[in-house]
Every structure is written in C-alpha cells, then in structure tokens.
Amino acid sequence: MNARVVVADDQSVVREGIVMLLGLLPGIEVVGSAKDGEEAVALVAELAPDVVLMDLRMPRCDGAEATRRIRRDHPGTEVVVLTTFADDDSLFPALQAGARGYLTKDAGGEEIVRAIQAVLSGEAGLSPSVQRRLLEHVTAQPPPPEASPDPRLPDGLTPREVEVLVLIADGLSNPEIARRLHISQATVKSHINNLFAKAGVRDRAQAVRYAYVRGFARPPGPVFT
C-alpha cells in the first residue's frame, strides 16, 4: 500500500520538483501540495495523508507551527521536515513540535523514501547530518545543575533565571545571552520558557517590564503600574 503524502513548500519550483520526484518513487502517492503552513494544515484535515513533507520557513504559518497543529489535531499524520536548514534554531523547534523525520534538501529520493517508511513504522527518519547534530547535543557537556528556587526571589524564580531575565532587560538576544553565560542557546530558551511561565508573561516586552517592576533592572524612565 502506498504512503499518501502531502508536500508543503512556499517555493513553487521547489514544491513542484519534489512532487515530481516523489511521483517517480515506489511506494509513494502524492495526494496534495501546499504553499504554506496554513494550507498544509487545511489539506491534512481534508485528505488525512500518512505523511507531510514539511518545509520550515514559509509565510503565514511556518513549518514548526504547522507541525505542532497537525500533530495536535491529526495524530495519525506524521511529519518529515524537508528543509535547507539544519541549525539548532530550526532543528530543535521542529522536533519539539512533533516532527518525526528531518532531512535537508540535498537528500536523494531513496533517503526520502527511507525517512517516510521509518516514521510510518514508528521510528525516526533523520538524515545522517541531523543524527550527528543530535548526538553532539546529547553528549555535550551538560550545564551546571540548576539551583533550587530561592525563597527570597519572587514567583519561584531561580538565580539563573533571574540572570537571564536581567540580560533580556538589557536588550541581549538569545545568542548573546548564551555567549555571556557560557551556555547553549537551547539552555537559554529553556530558562526563558521557565521564567515566562513562572512570571506569567507572554513575551520579551512583558518580561522587561516585569524585570523593571520587580527591581531586577533599572528602567530608562518611570514605570507606571
């Protein structure tokens, strides 16, 4: 029985090329194609494919968000990312969103078929370069154990989370925070997610205001509460 596949890519030439390639491969039936994440989610709801081959950087709804929505609402459809990018900021959000496969666009037809077959068998369909990146990430020197929440700090924040909060208030980006604290960007994101949840803030702007109000950073002007 053929695997029913939807292809999602915002570049029409690339999308049509992938569809043409898949049409030549054994065991694959392309049932639809989408030009962005919103269309991919709609096609999954309509067609219930076995697999979506998902690009990441697309307008309206990117591949990671589309993957999250598909896996939440249509768990019978697996997602294999097919993208130009294999950096941490692309790889880890896609896997966390629920993608079971991750290939770069230099993958050949046989590699794509293997990845599709793997995810349909309950395994991971990862390119060798992505497997190496994950292995490096797992075996990297772990960060020092996180300190317990300090009862003197508000909302159960840890000293490290406060450090990250202060640097956010100073206007530093995630890569800059990672370099300043000598930790990985993935660890920075984990700290930010934790402190956002504890402080009850939704974004960096609210986090900055929180830092000002709580006295962790000095605002450039008066803060109105």
MIDOSE-1310 file (N, C-alpha, C; in nm, 2 decimals, decimal comma, always signed):
residues 225
mnar	+0,08/-0,12/+0,00/+0,00/+0,00/+0,00/+0,09/+0,12/+0,00; +0,06/+0,22/-0,09/+0,14/+0,34/-0,10/+0,12/+0,43/+0,02; +0,23/+0,50/+0,06/+0,22/+0,61/+0,16/+0,16/+0,73/+0,10; +0,05/+0,78/+0,15/-0,01/+0,90/+0,10/+0,06/+1,03/+0,16
vvva	+0,11/+1,11/+0,07/+0,20/+1,22/+0,11/+0,14/+1,36/+0,06; +0,15/+1,46/+0,15/+0,13/+1,60/+0,12/+0,27/+1,67/+0,12; +0,30/+1,75/+0,02/+0,42/+1,83/+0,02/+0,39/+1,98/+0,05; +0,46/+2,03/+0,14/+0,44/+2,18/+0,18/+0,57/+2,25/+0,16
ddqs	+0,57/+2,35/+0,07/+0,69/+2,43/+0,04/+0,64/+2,56/-0,02; +0,69/+2,67/+0,02/+0,64/+2,80/-0,03/+0,70/+2,84/-0,17; +0,81/+2,77/-0,21/+0,87/+2,80/-0,34/+0,81/+2,70/-0,44; +0,74/+2,76/-0,54/+0,66/+2,67/-0,63/+0,75/+2,58/-0,71
vvre	+0,87/+2,63/-0,75/+0,96/+2,55/-0,83/+1,01/+2,43/-0,75; +1,04/+2,46/-0,63/+1,09/+2,35/-0,54/+0,98/+2,25/-0,51; +0,86/+2,31/-0,48/+0,75/+2,22/-0,45/+0,71/+2,13/-0,56; +0,71/+2,19/-0,68/+0,67/+2,10/-0,80/+0,78/+2,00/-0,83
givm	+0,91/+2,04/-0,80/+1,01/+1,94/-0,82/+1,01/+1,83/-0,73; +0,97/+1,85/-0,60/+0,96/+1,75/-0,50/+0,84/+1,66/-0,54; +0,73/+1,72/-0,58/+0,61/+1,64/-0,62/+0,65/+1,55/-0,74; +0,72/+1,60/-0,83/+0,76/+1,52/-0,95/+0,85/+1,41/-0,91
llgl	+0,95/+1,44/-0,82/+1,04/+1,33/-0,77/+0,97/+1,22/-0,70; +0,88/+1,26/-0,61/+0,81/+1,16/-0,53/+0,72/+1,08/-0,62; +0,67/+1,14/-0,73/+0,59/+1,06/-0,82/+0,66/+0,95/-0,89; +0,79/+0,96/-0,89/+0,88/+0,85/-0,96/+0,92/+0,74/-0,86
lpgi	+0,89/+0,77/-0,73/+0,95/+0,67/-0,63/+0,84/+0,57/-0,59; +0,89/+0,45/-0,57/+0,80/+0,34/-0,54/+0,74/+0,36/-0,40; +0,61/+0,32/-0,38/+0,55/+0,32/-0,25/+0,50/+0,46/-0,20; +0,51/+0,56/-0,29/+0,47/+0,69/-0,26/+0,35/+0,74/-0,35
evvg	+0,25/+0,80/-0,29/+0,15/+0,86/-0,36/+0,13/+1,01/-0,31; +0,16/+1,11/-0,40/+0,14/+1,24/-0,36/-0,01/+1,28/-0,37; -0,08/+1,32/-0,26/-0,22/+1,34/-0,27/-0,25/+1,49/-0,26; -0,15/+1,58/-0,24/-0,17/+1,72/-0,24/-0,04/+1,80/-0,21
sakd	-0,05/+1,93/-0,24/+0,07/+2,01/-0,22/+0,02/+2,15/-0,16; +0,10/+2,21/-0,08/+0,06/+2,33/-0,01/+0,17/+2,43/-0,02; +0,13/+2,56/-0,03/+0,23/+2,67/-0,04/+0,27/+2,73/+0,09; +0,21/+2,70/+0,20/+0,24/+2,75/+0,33/+0,19/+2,66/+0,44
geea	+0,22/+2,69/+0,56/+0,17/+2,61/+0,67/+0,02/+2,60/+0,69; -0,04/+2,72/+0,67/-0,19/+2,72/+0,68/-0,26/+2,62/+0,58; -0,21/+2,63/+0,46/-0,26/+2,54/+0,36/-0,23/+2,39/+0,39; -0,11/+2,37/+0,45/-0,08/+2,23/+0,48/-0,17/+2,17/+0,59
valv	-0,20/+2,26/+0,69/-0,29/+2,21/+0,80/-0,43/+2,18/+0,74; -0,48/+2,27/+0,65/-0,61/+2,25/+0,59/-0,61/+2,12/+0,50; -0,51/+2,10/+0,43/-0,50/+1,98/+0,35/-0,50/+1,85/+0,43; -0,43/+1,86/+0,54/-0,43/+1,74/+0,63/-0,57/+1,71/+0,68
aela	-0,64/+1,82/+0,72/-0,78/+1,80/+0,77/-0,87/+1,74/+0,66; -0,84/+1,78/+0,54/-0,93/+1,74/+0,42/-0,89/+1,60/+0,37; -0,76/+1,57/+0,37/-0,71/+1,45/+0,29/-0,66/+1,34/+0,39; -0,63/+1,37/+0,51/-0,58/+1,27/+0,61/-0,46/+1,19/+0,55
pdvv	-0,36/+1,26/+0,50/-0,24/+1,18/+0,45/-0,17/+1,11/+0,56; -0,08/+1,02/+0,52/+0,00/+0,95/+0,61/+0,12/+1,03/+0,66; +0,17/+1,11/+0,57/+0,29/+1,19/+0,60/+0,28/+1,33/+0,53; +0,33/+1,43/+0,60/+0,36/+1,56/+0,53/+0,51/+1,58/+0,52
lmdl	+0,55/+1,61/+0,40/+0,69/+1,66/+0,38/+0,69/+1,81/+0,40; +0,75/+1,86/+0,51/+0,72/+2,00/+0,55/+0,85/+2,08/+0,54; +0,84/+2,19/+0,46/+0,94/+2,30/+0,47/+0,92/+2,37/+0,60; +1,02/+2,45/+0,64/+1,01/+2,52/+0,77/+0,98/+2,67/+0,75
rmpr	+1,06/+2,74/+0,67/+1,04/+2,88/+0,66/+0,95/+2,92/+0,55; +0,82/+2,94/+0,59/+0,71/+2,97/+0,50/+0,63/+3,08/+0,55; +0,56/+3,16/+0,47/+0,48/+3,27/+0,52/+0,35/+3,22/+0,58; +0,28/+3,31/+0,65/+0,16/+3,29/+0,72/+0,17/+3,20/+0,84
cdga	+0,22/+3,08/+0,82/+0,23/+2,98/+0,93/+0,36/+2,90/+0,89; +0,46/+2,91/+0,98/+0,58/+2,84/+0,94/+0,57/+2,69/+0,97; +0,67/+2,61/+0,93/+0,66/+2,47/+0,93/+0,65/+2,41/+1,07; +0,72/+2,47/+1,17/+0,72/+2,42/+1,31/+0,58/+2,44/+1,36
eatr	+0,52/+2,56/+1,34/+0,38/+2,58/+1,40/+0,28/+2,49/+1,32; +0,30/+2,47/+1,19/+0,21/+2,38/+1,12/+0,22/+2,24/+1,17; +0,35/+2,20/+1,20/+0,37/+2,06/+1,25/+0,30/+2,05/+1,39; +0,32/+2,15/+1,47/+0,25/+2,14/+1,61/+0,10/+2,12/+1,59
rirr	+0,04/+2,20/+1,50/-0,10/+2,19/+1,49/-0,15/+2,06/+1,43; -0,07/+2,01/+1,33/-0,10/+1,88/+1,27/-0,09/+1,77/+1,37; +0,01/+1,76/+1,45/+0,03/+1,66/+1,54/-0,07/+1,66/+1,66; -0,11/+1,79/+1,69/-0,21/+1,80/+1,79/-0,35/+1,76/+1,75
dhpg	-0,39/+1,80/+1,63/-0,52/+1,78/+1,58/-0,54/+1,65/+1,49; -0,43/+1,61/+1,43/-0,44/+1,49/+1,34/-0,32/+1,40/+1,37; -0,32/+1,33/+1,49/-0,21/+1,25/+1,53/-0,18/+1,13/+1,44; -0,27/+1,10/+1,35/-0,25/+0,99/+1,25/-0,16/+1,03/+1,14
tevv	-0,13/+1,16/+1,12/-0,04/+1,21/+1,02/+0,10/+1,24/+1,08; +0,20/+1,18/+1,02/+0,34/+1,21/+1,06/+0,39/+1,32/+0,98; +0,50/+1,39/+1,03/+0,56/+1,50/+0,97/+0,71/+1,47/+0,95; +0,76/+1,48/+0,83/+0,90/+1,48/+0,80/+0,94/+1,61/+0,74
vltt	+1,03/+1,68/+0,82/+1,08/+1,81/+0,77/+1,17/+1,79/+0,65; +1,16/+1,87/+0,55/+1,25/+1,87/+0,43/+1,29/+2,02/+0,41; +1,40/+2,06/+0,45/+1,44/+2,20/+0,46/+1,58/+2,22/+0,42; +1,62/+2,34/+0,39/+1,76/+2,38/+0,36/+1,84/+2,39/+0,49
fadd	+1,77/+2,41/+0,60/+1,84/+2,45/+0,73/+1,85/+2,33/+0,83; +1,97/+2,32/+0,89/+1,99/+2,22/+0,99/+2,05/+2,28/+1,11; +2,03/+2,41/+1,13/+2,09/+2,47/+1,25/+2,00/+2,44/+1,37; +2,05/+2,47/+1,49/+1,98/+2,44/+1,61/+1,84/+2,51/+1,62
dslf	+1,84/+2,64/+1,57/+1,72/+2,71/+1,58/+1,61/+2,66/+1,49; +1,64/+2,58/+1,39/+1,55/+2,52/+1,30/+1,52/+2,38/+1,35; +1,62/+2,30/+1,38/+1,61/+2,16/+1,41/+1,52/+2,14/+1,54; +1,56/+2,20/+1,65/+1,50/+2,16/+1,78/+1,36/+2,20/+1,79
palq	+1,32/+2,32/+1,74/+1,18/+2,36/+1,75/+1,09/+2,26/+1,66; +1,14/+2,22/+1,55/+1,06/+2,13/+1,46/+1,04/+1,99/+1,53; +1,15/+1,94/+1,59/+1,14/+1,81/+1,66/+1,05/+1,83/+1,79; +1,06/+1,94/+1,86/+0,98/+1,96/+1,97/+0,83/+1,97/+1,93
agar	+0,80/+2,03/+1,81/+0,67/+2,04/+1,76/+0,60/+1,91/+1,73; +0,69/+1,80/+1,71/+0,63/+1,67/+1,68/+0,68/+1,61/+1,55; +0,77/+1,67/+1,48/+0,82/+1,61/+1,36/+0,90/+1,48/+1,40; +0,88/+1,38/+1,32/+0,95/+1,25/+1,35/+1,06/+1,23/+1,25
gylt	+1,07/+1,31/+1,15/+1,18/+1,30/+1,05/+1,23/+1,44/+1,02; +1,36/+1,44/+0,98/+1,42/+1,57/+0,95/+1,53/+1,55/+0,84; +1,51/+1,60/+0,72/+1,60/+1,59/+0,61/+1,63/+1,73/+0,56; +1,75/+1,74/+0,50/+1,79/+1,86/+0,43/+1,76/+1,83/+0,28
kdag	+1,75/+1,94/+0,21/+1,71/+1,93/+0,07/+1,81/+1,88/-0,03; +1,93/+1,84/+0,02/+2,02/+1,77/-0,06/+2,00/+1,62/-0,05; +1,89/+1,58/+0,02/+1,86/+1,43/+0,03/+1,81/+1,38/-0,10; +1,85/+1,26/-0,13/+1,81/+1,19/-0,25/+1,67/+1,12/-0,24
geei	+1,62/+1,07/-0,35/+1,49/+1,01/-0,34/+1,49/+0,89/-0,25; +1,59/+0,81/-0,25/+1,60/+0,69/-0,16/+1,59/+0,73/-0,02; +1,67/+0,84/+0,02/+1,67/+0,88/+0,16/+1,53/+0,93/+0,20; +1,46/+1,00/+0,11/+1,33/+1,05/+0,14/+1,23/+0,93/+0,17
vrai	+1,24/+0,83/+0,08/+1,16/+0,71/+0,10/+1,19/+0,64/+0,23; +1,32/+0,63/+0,26/+1,35/+0,56/+0,39/+1,30/+0,64/+0,51; +1,30/+0,77/+0,50/+1,25/+0,85/+0,61/+1,10/+0,84/+0,63; +1,03/+0,84/+0,52/+0,89/+0,82/+0,52/+0,85/+0,68/+0,58
qavl	+0,92/+0,58/+0,53/+0,90/+0,44/+0,58/+0,93/+0,43/+0,73; +1,04/+0,50/+0,77/+1,08/+0,50/+0,91/+0,97/+0,56/+1,00; +0,92/+0,68/+0,97/+0,82/+0,74/+1,06/+0,69/+0,66/+1,06; +0,66/+0,60/+0,95/+0,53/+0,52/+0,95/+0,55/+0,39/+1,02
sgea	+0,67/+0,35/+1,05/+0,70/+0,23/+1,13/+0,72/+0,27/+1,28; +0,70/+0,40/+1,31/+0,72/+0,44/+1,45/+0,86/+0,48/+1,49; +0,95/+0,49/+1,39/+1,09/+0,52/+1,41/+1,12/+0,67/+1,37; +1,24/+0,71/+1,39/+1,28/+0,85/+1,35/+1,34/+0,84/+1,21
glsp	+1,30/+0,94/+1,13/+1,36/+0,94/+0,99/+1,45/+1,06/+0,98; +1,57/+1,05/+1,02/+1,67/+1,16/+1,03/+1,79/+1,14/+0,94; +1,83/+1,25/+0,87/+1,94/+1,24/+0,79/+2,07/+1,22/+0,87; +2,18/+1,16/+0,82/+2,30/+1,14/+0,90/+2,35/+1,26/+0,96
svqr	+2,35/+1,38/+0,89/+2,40/+1,50/+0,95/+2,31/+1,55/+1,07; +2,18/+1,53/+1,06/+2,10/+1,56/+1,17/+2,12/+1,47/+1,29; +2,14/+1,34/+1,26/+2,17/+1,24/+1,37/+2,30/+1,28/+1,44; +2,40/+1,32/+1,36/+2,53/+1,37/+1,43/+2,50/+1,49/+1,51
rlle	+2,42/+1,58/+1,46/+2,39/+1,71/+1,54/+2,32/+1,67/+1,67; +2,23/+1,58/+1,67/+2,16/+1,54/+1,79/+2,25/+1,47/+1,89; +2,34/+1,39/+1,83/+2,43/+1,32/+1,92/+2,53/+1,42/+1,99; +2,57/+1,52/+1,91/+2,66/+1,62/+1,97/+2,59/+1,69/+2,08
hvta	+2,46/+1,72/+2,05/+2,38/+1,80/+2,15/+2,37/+1,71/+2,28; +2,34/+1,58/+2,27/+2,31/+1,50/+2,38/+2,44/+1,48/+2,46; +2,55/+1,46/+2,39/+2,68/+1,43/+2,46/+2,76/+1,55/+2,50; +2,71/+1,67/+2,47/+2,78/+1,79/+2,50/+2,78/+1,80/+2,66
qppp	+2,88/+1,87/+2,70/+2,90/+1,90/+2,85/+2,77/+1,96/+2,90; +2,70/+1,89/+3,00/+2,58/+1,95/+3,05/+2,60/+2,07/+3,13; +2,51/+2,16/+3,13/+2,52/+2,28/+3,22/+2,52/+2,24/+3,36; +2,58/+2,33/+3,45/+2,57/+2,30/+3,59/+2,43/+2,28/+3,64
peas	+2,41/+2,20/+3,74/+2,27/+2,17/+3,78/+2,20/+2,30/+3,82; +2,08/+2,31/+3,79/+2,00/+2,44/+3,82/+1,98/+2,45/+3,97; +2,01/+2,56/+4,02/+1,99/+2,59/+4,16/+1,84/+2,58/+4,20; +1,81/+2,54/+4,32/+1,67/+2,54/+4,36/+1,62/+2,68/+4,37
pdpr	+1,49/+2,70/+4,36/+1,43/+2,83/+4,37/+1,47/+2,90/+4,50; +1,51/+3,02/+4,50/+1,55/+3,10/+4,61/+1,42/+3,16/+4,67; +1,39/+3,13/+4,80/+1,26/+3,18/+4,86/+1,26/+3,33/+4,87; +1,38/+3,39/+4,85/+1,38/+3,54/+4,85/+1,35/+3,60/+4,72
lpdg	+1,34/+3,52/+4,62/+1,31/+3,56/+4,48/+1,16/+3,54/+4,45; +1,10/+3,63/+4,38/+0,95/+3,62/+4,35/+0,92/+3,51/+4,25; +0,80/+3,45/+4,27/+0,74/+3,36/+4,17/+0,82/+3,23/+4,15; +0,90/+3,20/+4,25/+0,98/+3,08/+4,24/+1,09/+3,08/+4,14
ltpr	+1,14/+3,20/+4,10/+1,25/+3,21/+4,00/+1,38/+3,16/+4,07; +1,46/+3,10/+3,98/+1,59/+3,06/+4,03/+1,69/+3,17/+4,00; +1,81/+3,17/+4,07/+1,91/+3,28/+4,04/+1,95/+3,28/+3,89; +1,96/+3,16/+3,83/+2,00/+3,16/+3,68/+1,89/+3,22/+3,60
evev	+1,76/+3,20/+3,63/+1,65/+3,26/+3,55/+1,65/+3,41/+3,57; +1,69/+3,46/+3,69/+1,70/+3,60/+3,71/+1,81/+3,66/+3,63; +1,92/+3,59/+3,62/+2,04/+3,63/+3,53/+1,99/+3,65/+3,39; +1,92/+3,55/+3,34/+1,87/+3,56/+3,20/+1,77/+3,67/+3,19
lvli	+1,68/+3,69/+3,29/+1,58/+3,80/+3,28/+1,65/+3,94/+3,28; +1,76/+3,95/+3,36/+1,83/+4,08/+3,36/+1,89/+4,11/+3,22; +1,95/+4,00/+3,16/+2,01/+4,02/+3,03/+1,90/+4,05/+2,92; +1,79/+3,99/+2,93/+1,68/+4,02/+2,84/+1,64/+4,17/+2,86
adgl	+1,63/+4,22/+2,98/+1,60/+4,36/+3,01/+1,71/+4,45/+2,95; +1,83/+4,40/+2,95/+1,95/+4,48/+2,89/+1,94/+4,48/+2,74; +1,85/+4,40/+2,68/+1,84/+4,40/+2,53/+1,92/+4,30/+2,46; +1,97/+4,20/+2,53/+2,05/+4,10/+2,47/+1,96/+3,99/+2,40
snpe	+2,01/+3,94/+2,28/+1,94/+3,84/+2,21/+1,98/+3,70/+2,27; +1,91/+3,60/+2,23/+1,94/+3,46/+2,28/+2,08/+3,42/+2,26; +2,14/+3,44/+2,14/+2,28/+3,41/+2,12/+2,37/+3,49/+2,21; +2,34/+3,61/+2,23/+2,43/+3,70/+2,31/+2,42/+3,65/+2,46
iarr	+2,30/+3,61/+2,50/+2,29/+3,56/+2,64/+2,37/+3,43/+2,65; +2,36/+3,34/+2,55/+2,43/+3,22/+2,56/+2,58/+3,24/+2,57; +2,63/+3,34/+2,49/+2,78/+3,37/+2,50/+2,81/+3,43/+2,63; +2,73/+3,52/+2,68/+2,76/+3,58/+2,81/+2,76/+3,48/+2,93
lhis	+2,67/+3,39/+2,93/+2,66/+3,29/+3,04/+2,73/+3,16/+3,01; +2,79/+3,15/+2,89/+2,86/+3,03/+2,85/+2,78/+2,90/+2,86; +2,65/+2,92/+2,80/+2,56/+2,81/+2,79/+2,51/+2,80/+2,65; +2,44/+2,69/+2,61/+2,39/+2,68/+2,48/+2,26/+2,76/+2,46
qatv	+2,23/+2,79/+2,33/+2,11/+2,86/+2,30/+1,99/+2,78/+2,35; +2,00/+2,65/+2,34/+1,88/+2,56/+2,38/+1,86/+2,58/+2,53; +1,97/+2,59/+2,61/+1,95/+2,61/+2,75/+1,89/+2,75/+2,78; +1,94/+2,85/+2,70/+1,88/+2,98/+2,72/+1,73/+2,98/+2,70
kshi	+1,69/+2,91/+2,59/+1,54/+2,90/+2,56/+1,47/+2,83/+2,67; +1,53/+2,73/+2,73/+1,47/+2,66/+2,84/+1,45/+2,75/+2,96; +1,55/+2,83/+2,99/+1,54/+2,92/+3,10/+1,43/+3,03/+3,07; +1,43/+3,08/+2,95/+1,33/+3,18/+2,92/+1,19/+3,12/+2,93
nnlf	+1,17/+3,00/+2,88/+1,03/+2,94/+2,88/+0,99/+2,92/+3,03; +1,09/+2,88/+3,11/+1,06/+2,86/+3,26/+1,02/+2,99/+3,32; +1,10/+3,10/+3,30/+1,08/+3,22/+3,37/+0,95/+3,29/+3,32; +0,92/+3,27/+3,19/+0,80/+3,33/+3,14/+0,68/+3,27/+3,21
akag	+0,68/+3,13/+3,22/+0,57/+3,06/+3,29/+0,56/+3,10/+3,43; +0,67/+3,11/+3,50/+0,67/+3,15/+3,65/+0,62/+3,29/+3,67; +0,67/+3,38/+3,58/+0,64/+3,52/+3,60/+0,50/+3,56/+3,54; +0,44/+3,47/+3,46/+0,32/+3,50/+3,40/+0,32/+3,60/+3,28
vrdr	+0,43/+3,60/+3,21/+0,45/+3,69/+3,10/+0,45/+3,61/+2,97; +0,41/+3,68/+2,86/+0,39/+3,62/+2,73/+0,50/+3,64/+2,63; +0,58/+3,75/+2,65/+0,68/+3,78/+2,55/+0,79/+3,86/+2,62; +0,89/+3,90/+2,54/+1,01/+3,97/+2,60/+0,97/+4,11/+2,65
aqav	+0,88/+4,17/+2,58/+0,84/+4,31/+2,63/+0,78/+4,30/+2,77; +0,69/+4,20/+2,79/+0,64/+4,19/+2,92/+0,74/+4,14/+3,02; +0,84/+4,06/+2,98/+0,94/+4,02/+3,07/+1,03/+4,14/+3,11; +1,06/+4,23/+3,02/+1,13/+4,35/+3,05/+1,06/+4,43/+3,16
ryay	+0,93/+4,45/+3,14/+0,85/+4,53/+3,23/+0,85/+4,46/+3,37; +0,84/+4,33/+3,37/+0,84/+4,25/+3,49/+0,97/+4,28/+3,57; +1,08/+4,27/+3,49/+1,21/+4,30/+3,55/+1,22/+4,44/+3,61; +1,17/+4,54/+3,54/+1,17/+4,67/+3,60/+1,08/+4,68/+3,73
vrgf	+0,96/+4,63/+3,72/+0,87/+4,64/+3,83/+0,93/+4,56/+3,96; +0,99/+4,45/+3,93/+1,04/+4,37/+4,04/+1,18/+4,42/+4,09; +1,23/+4,52/+4,02/+1,36/+4,57/+4,07/+1,48/+4,50/+4,03; +1,47/+4,41/+3,93/+1,59/+4,34/+3,88/+1,67/+4,42/+3,78
arpp	+1,60/+4,52/+3,72/+1,67/+4,61/+3,62/+1,62/+4,75/+3,64; +1,70/+4,85/+3,60/+1,66/+4,98/+3,62/+1,60/+5,03/+3,49; +1,48/+5,08/+3,49/+1,42/+5,13/+3,36/+1,48/+5,26/+3,32; +1,47/+5,29/+3,19/+1,53/+5,42/+3,14/+1,44/+5,53/+3,18
gpvf	+1,32/+5,51/+3,22/+1,23/+5,62/+3,27/+1,14/+5,56/+3,37; +1,04/+5,64/+3,41/+0,95/+5,60/+3,51/+0,86/+5,48/+3,46; +0,83/+5,39/+3,55/+0,75/+5,27/+3,52/+0,61/+5,30/+3,59; +0,51/+5,28/+3,50/+0,37/+5,31/+3,56/+0,31/+5,17/+3,58
t	+0,26/+5,15/+3,70/+0,20/+5,02/+3,74/+0,05/+5,04/+3,76
